[in-house]
Amino acid sequence: MKVAITGANGEIGGIIAPALAREHDVRLAVWELPGTRQPAEFSEPGLDLHRLDIRDASKVSAFVRGADAVVHLAGEREMTASWARLRGPNIDGTFNVFDACREHSVGKIVFASSSHVTGGYNLADQEGLSGSETVRPDSLYGVTKVFGEALGRYLSDFHDISVICLRIGWVLPVPHGDWAMRMWLSPRDLCGLVSSALSAQVRYGVYYGISNNAARLWDLGPAIKDLGYLPVDDSARSAREPGLDPPAPADLPGP
């Protein structure tokens, strides 16, 4: 499969891009926003790298042309960012990427959404969220992710594109603290989640992405059932590695 990945030099992209390159013919778009990886950090030979500002619709169109699927990761990721910072990459940029997929009849979009779409629920009400609940964003950043999910719904319904929105959990090498224990998505499971989304026969869906944690905040059932996602890591086991003690329940933040 020919897979185009935006934001390939971000935190998530830096993990999944080399992994997907072992399974697919990948084309990577990198964008030098503050806090992103620099392109030189991709050390694997043969990666097809492009510099791309997703706010430029014509360049996005050229980048997407010929792809079978697009994994859209690029954007402003700071939760407290102002609307002025968010609007260009997270609204206009996301529209440009999705519209280029429509223009070039790309069959699938995997969109990196966020748990901030439902971060406005208090902690007790977040227990067992599955992706079907009414959105309740906790920030303007969360609002931009709601936009992406809604735009994906529209494209799925009216333009014959499969769109899978992943509300990605807390990606860390190892979890630290009880909040992370419940939201943790290991780098290995992150790669498995995105790979599953690319191969799944789903027209549209919103899924929470975390590891197979014994204590988990959200419902993994839909991702397991619909996408064939098979998480293998558990935050409780990983936190018990030498020098990492399981956190006490008192460490859990309140609503």
N, C-alpha and C positions, 0 to 999 in steps of 0.2 A: 504494500500500500504506500502511496506517496502522501506523506504527512508533512504539512507546514506548521511550524510552531512559532508563535509570536512570544516575545518576552523570554526567549530561550536563555538569556543570561541573568535572569532573576533567581531568587532562592529556589523556587519550585522548578523552573526550567533547567537550572544547573544540575538538578538531580535526574529529571526524566529525559532530557534530551539525549545524553549518551546511551541511556537504556533503550529508548525507542529506536535509536539509530542501529541497534543490533537486531531489531525486528523489522524495521521499515526503511524505506527510502525517505530520509528526512531532509527538510529544508528549514534552516533556522534563521529567525529574525532576531537581531539583538538591538537594544536601545539603551543608550547611556543615561538613564535616570539616576538620581542619587541613590546609593545603596545597592545598585545592581552589579553583578559580576561584569568584568571586562571581557571582551571576546577572546583575548589571549588565554584566558583561563580554561577554555575548551582545548584539552590537550590531545584528544583522539584525532588521528589523521583522517582526512577525507570528508569532514563535516562541511556541508554546504552552508556557509555563513553569509548573511546579508544584514546590512545596517538599515533599519527601517523606523521611521517615525510614523506611528499608526494614525496620527492626525492628518497625514497626507493621503487622501483617498486614492489618487492615481497610482502612487507607489504601492499602496496596500493591494490594489487590484492586480498590479504586475506581479507582486510576490505570491499571491494566492493562486494565480492562473495555473492550471494543470494539476492542482492538488486533488487527491481523493478525500482528504479529511484535513481539518484545521484544528489544532489545539491552541486555544486563545488564552494566553497567560499575561500578556503585556498590560500594563496600566499602573496608575498610582496606587500603592498599597498601604499608605499611611492612613490609619483609621481617623486621625484627627485633622487630616488635610482640609484645607478650605475648598469651597466650591470652585474657586478660580483655578486651583491646582487639579481638582478632580475632573472638571468638565471636559477638558481637552482629551486626555487619554481614556478616561473611563466611560464617557458618554459618546463623544464624537468618534474617538478611536474604535470603541467597540462597535458602533454602528458601521464604520468603514470596513472593519473586518467581516462582519456578518453580511453586509450588503455585497461585498466582493465575492463571498461564498455564493450568494444568490446569483450574481452576475455570471459567474463561471460554473454554475451547476455543481458545486462541491457537495458531495453526498452527506458529509457529517461534520458537525462542529462539536467539540468538547470544550465547554466554557468553564474556566476557573471562577466559580462563584465563592461565597464565603458564609460562614456561620453568622456573620454580622447582619445578614438578611433577617435573622430571627433573634438577634441579640437583645432586642427590646423586651423579650419575655424574661421574667425573673427566673432564677435558677431552678426552682421547683417545677415551673411550667415548661422548662426546656427538657425535662426528663422524657425520653422516648420520642422526641420529635422525629418525624420520618420524611419530611419534605413536602407533605400534602397540606400542611397547616397554613393559615393566613400569615403573610409576611408581616414582620414587625421590626424594621431596621432600627439599629441603635445609634446610627451616625449617618452623615451624608455619604460617607464611603459605602455603608450598607445600602443606601438608596441607589447608588450607581450599580450595585450588583443586582438589585431588584430589577433595574432597567434591563440589564443583560439577560436575565431570566425571562422577562416579559417579551423582549425582542426575539429571543429564541423560540418562545411559544408561537409567536406570529409567523416566523419563518417556517416552522414545522407544520403549522396548520395550512398555510397558503402557498408555500413554495417548495414543497417536497424535499425538505432537508431534515435529516435526523439531528436533533440537538439534545445533548446531554449536559446538564449543569451539575457540577460537582461542588458541594459546599465543603471545601477542604478543611480538615481539622488542623491541629497544631503540629506542624512538621518539625521534629527535633531528632537528633541522633539518638538521644535517650531522654525519657521524661524526667521532669524535676518538679515536685510539688503535686498536690492532689488535683488541682485544676488541670494540669497537663496530663496527669494519669488518665483522666476521663476523656480528654479531647485528643489524645496523641495519635498521630499518624506517622508510622515509621517511614523512612526513605524507601525501604523495600516495598512496603505496602502501597505507598504512593505510586510507585512505578506500576504495580499490579493493578491498582485502581484505574489509572489512565489507560493502560493497555486493555483492560476489560471494557472500558467505555468505548474505545475505538472499535472493538470487535462485536459489541452487543448489537442485536437487532431490535433496537428501541427507537420509536419515532420521536418521542420527547419524554424527558424525565428529569426530576430534580432529586439528587441523592446526597446524603451526608457521607463523608469519607473519613473514617478513622480506622485504627487497627482493631484487632480482635481483643480489645481490652476487657478484662474481667469486670471492671467498674467502668461503664461507658455512659456517656451523657445522651447520645442520640441512637436512634434505631438503625442498625445496619441491615436489617432484613430486606428492604427494597433493593439495595445495591447488590446483595448476595443473590436475590431471586432474579432480578431483571437483567443485571449486567454480568452475572457469573463471577462477581468479585469474591476472591478467596483470601482474606487477610490471614497472615500467618504469625504476626507478632502480637505480643500482649504487654502492655505497659507494666503490669505487676511483675512479670518475669524480668523485663529489661531493667527495672529499677532495682532489682536485687543483684545486679552485677556488682563485683567488688567495689566498695567505696560508695555505693548508691543505696541508701536505705529507703524502704517504702515510706511515703509521707504519712503523717498522722491525719485522721479525719478532720481535726481542728484547723488544718491548713486550708480547707476548702473555703473560698470566698463566699460571702453572703449574697443574697439576691440584689 
